[in-house]
C-alpha cells in the first residue's frame, strides 16, 4: 500500500518538477533521497532466527529452488498454471501500457514537450491510484482487463481529439490496474492457500520469478512493435485484448479446478 501510494505521488510530482525546473535538479533530489533512505536502513532492526547450515550458500539455494519447483510441477501442478497465467497477465497487459503510454503521449498525440511530460506524470499517478484501489476492493474480472485495453484501442482508432484519446487511455489504464491488481492478489492468495507453510516463501519466489521474467519480454516485444507500427498504434491493443479474453475463457476451467482442490 505504501509503495503504491509512493508510486502514485512520485510520477505526478516528478512530471510537474520536470516541466518547471528540468532534469538536473531532479537528479540531485533523487541522489539526496537515496542517501537518506540508505542512512535510515542503518538504524533498522529486523529480528530473525539464524539457522545453522552445513552446506555452501549456493548449494542450499539450489536445493531449495529444486524442492520448490518439484512441488510446483509434480505435487501441485495447478500452481505452475497459476504462474503462467500470472506471467501472461503481466506480459500482455502491464507491459503494454508501460511502453504504449510514454510513446503515445510524448510522440503520437501532438502535445508540446512540456505538456506531454506533465500529462504523462498525471497518467502515472492515476495508474498508481488504480493499483491502490485494486488492493482495497473485492473481486476481479480478468475479461474486464481485456475490455479496458480494448476501449483504449477503439479510442486510438476512432477519436480525433488528442485530449479525448488521452482521457480514455488514462481511465482505461487505471481500470486495468484495478482489475490486474485484484487478479494478482487472488493468484497469490491461491498460491499461499495451496502451499505448505514451510514452502510458501520458496514457491512465491518462483511465481514472482516467472512474472518478473515475463515483464521484460513483453516490454521488448511491444517496444519493437511500436517502433515499426506507424499510425496503426491501436492494433497492439486489439491483439492483446483478444488474447486476454481467450485467456479468461480458457482459465475458467483452471479456477474451477483450483476451487475443487481447495475444497479437498
Secondary structure by P-SEA (a helix, b strand, c coil): caaaaaaaaaaaaaaaaaaccccaaaaaaaaaaaaaaaaaaaabbbbbbbbbbcccaaaaaaaaaaaaaaaaccccaaaaaaaaaaaaaaacccccccccaaaaaaccccccaaaaaaaaaaaaaaaaaaaaaaaccccccaaaaaaaaaaaaaaacccccaaaaaaaaaaaaaaaaaaaaaaaaaaaaaaaaacccccaaaaaaaaaaaaaaaaaaaaaaaaaaaaccccccaaaaaaaaaaaaaaaaaaaaaaaaaaaaaac
